[in-house]
Amino acid sequence: MISIKSKKYWIFAAITFVIVFLMNYIGNENEDKLSSALMNATAGIVGLTIGVWFLYKNKDDDFPPEKFD
């Protein structure tokens, strides 16, 4: 599992930011393509951070719900 505080996560986040930014910047023909690409890439990193934080928070959960099927 990857922690948000690790160097590995920040490298992965930077690579993800660059990929999402370039996909939006190159594929967009509108006048505001820079701001749109920055917003999309930032939202992608925020979503990635929330997802990794949620998974990392629950990785040591030794007590699952009682009626878990």
C-alpha positions as CSV (number, residue, x, y, z in Angstrom):
1,M,0.0,0.0,0.0
2,I,1.2,3.5,-0.8
3,S,1.2,6.3,1.8
4,I,0.4,9.9,0.9
5,K,3.5,11.0,2.8
6,S,5.9,8.8,0.7
7,K,8.1,10.0,-2.1
8,K,6.7,7.2,-4.3
9,Y,3.2,8.7,-4.1
10,W,4.4,12.2,-5.0
11,I,6.2,10.9,-8.0
12,F,3.1,9.0,-9.1
13,A,1.0,12.1,-8.5
14,A,3.3,14.2,-10.6
15,I,3.3,11.8,-13.5
16,T,-0.5,11.5,-13.3
17,F,-0.8,15.3,-13.2
18,V,1.4,15.7,-16.3
19,I,-0.5,13.0,-18.3
20,V,-3.9,14.4,-17.4
21,F,-2.8,17.9,-18.2
22,L,-1.3,17.0,-21.5
23,M,-4.3,15.0,-22.6
24,N,-6.6,17.9,-21.8
25,Y,-4.3,20.6,-23.2
26,I,-3.6,18.9,-26.5
27,G,-7.1,17.6,-27.1
28,N,-8.9,20.9,-26.3
29,E,-9.5,23.5,-29.0
30,N,-11.3,26.1,-26.9
31,E,-9.8,29.4,-26.0
32,D,-9.5,28.5,-22.3
33,K,-7.6,25.2,-22.8
34,L,-4.8,26.1,-20.3
35,S,-7.1,26.8,-17.4
36,S,-9.4,23.9,-18.3
37,A,-6.4,21.5,-18.4
38,L,-5.0,22.8,-15.1
39,M,-8.4,22.4,-13.4
40,N,-8.8,18.9,-14.7
41,A,-5.3,17.8,-13.7
42,T,-5.7,19.3,-10.3
43,A,-9.1,17.6,-9.8
44,G,-7.5,14.3,-10.8
45,I,-4.8,14.6,-8.2
46,V,-7.3,15.6,-5.5
47,G,-9.3,12.5,-6.4
48,L,-6.2,10.3,-6.4
49,T,-5.2,11.7,-3.0
50,I,-8.6,11.1,-1.4
51,G,-8.7,7.6,-2.8
52,V,-5.2,6.7,-1.6
53,W,-5.9,8.3,1.8
54,F,-9.1,6.3,2.2
55,L,-7.4,3.0,1.2
56,Y,-4.4,3.7,3.4
57,K,-6.6,4.6,6.4
58,N,-8.5,1.3,6.2
59,K,-5.6,-1.0,5.5
60,D,-5.1,-2.1,9.1
61,D,-8.8,-2.7,9.9
62,D,-8.7,-5.9,11.9
63,F,-12.4,-5.6,12.9
64,P,-14.7,-6.0,9.9
65,P,-18.4,-5.5,10.3
66,E,-20.2,-8.2,12.4
67,K,-22.6,-9.3,9.7
68,F,-20.3,-9.2,6.8
69,D,-21.2,-11.8,4.2
